[in-house]
Amino acid sequence: MNYRVVLEAAWLVHDVANIDDAIGVAVSEAGKRLNDKEMDFVEVEVGFTECPACGEPFDSAFVAADTALVGLLLEMDVFNVESEEHARRVAKSDIGGALKDVPLKIVDTIETGDGAE
């Protein structure tokens, strides 16, 4: 079976003044670290958080004291695995190996087919 696994990463960015800069730096740094490990097939984008008051989504980033915490979404296709759990382990291991010391959480796993077409 084939799956698309989505992980959330908590990315710290130092010395930034605003959310837009923090998001740009976080996406760029994550992409560079993944590309350095030849993992350019992992998609990186900013995550979204739901507003507790109105329910509307907004960029998952917070800046305080010129330091930001940015929630990134990392998506990876995993092919020819035995199960959904196997796909999750593969994705978390591969991405975690490239992004050492970055907290990761699996947020979604979507079956994309069995590859026997």
DAWOLIN-V136286 format. One record per residue. N is the residue number from 1. SS is DSSP state (~ for helix, > for strand, _ for the rest). NEAR is the number of other C-alpha atoms within 8 Angstrom. Layout:
N|SS|NEAR, N|SS|NEAR
//
This chain:
1|_|12, 2|>|14, 3|>|14, 4|>|12, 5|>|16, 6|>|12, 7|>|13, 8|>|13, 9|>|12, 10|>|11, 11|>|11, 12|>|9, 13|>|12, 14|>|7, 15|_|6, 16|_|12, 17|_|9, 18|_|8, 19|~|11, 20|~|6, 21|~|9, 22|~|15, 23|~|11, 24|~|8, 25|~|9, 26|~|13, 27|~|12, 28|~|8, 29|~|8, 30|~|10, 31|~|10, 32|~|8, 33|~|10, 34|~|14, 35|~|9, 36|~|7, 37|_|7, 38|_|6, 39|_|8, 40|_|8, 41|_|5, 42|_|10, 43|>|9, 44|>|11, 45|>|8, 46|>|12, 47|_|11, 48|>|9, 49|>|8, 50|>|8, 51|_|9, 52|_|5, 53|_|4, 54|_|5, 55|_|7, 56|_|6, 57|>|8, 58|>|8, 59|>|8, 60|_|11, 61|>|11, 62|>|8, 63|>|13, 64|>|6, 65|_|4, 66|_|10, 67|>|12, 68|>|14, 69|>|11, 70|>|16, 71|>|13, 72|>|15, 73|>|13, 74|>|12, 75|>|11, 76|>|11, 77|>|9, 78|>|12, 79|_|9, 80|_|8, 81|_|10, 82|_|7, 83|_|7, 84|~|10, 85|~|6, 86|~|9, 87|~|15, 88|~|11, 89|~|8, 90|~|9, 91|~|11, 92|~|11, 93|~|8, 94|~|8, 95|~|9, 96|~|10, 97|~|7, 98|~|9, 99|_|10, 100|_|6, 101|_|4, 102|_|9, 103|_|7, 104|>|10, 105|>|7, 106|>|11, 107|>|8, 108|>|7, 109|>|11, 110|>|7, 111|>|9, 112|>|8, 113|>|7, 114|_|8, 115|_|8, 116|_|3, 117|_|3
//
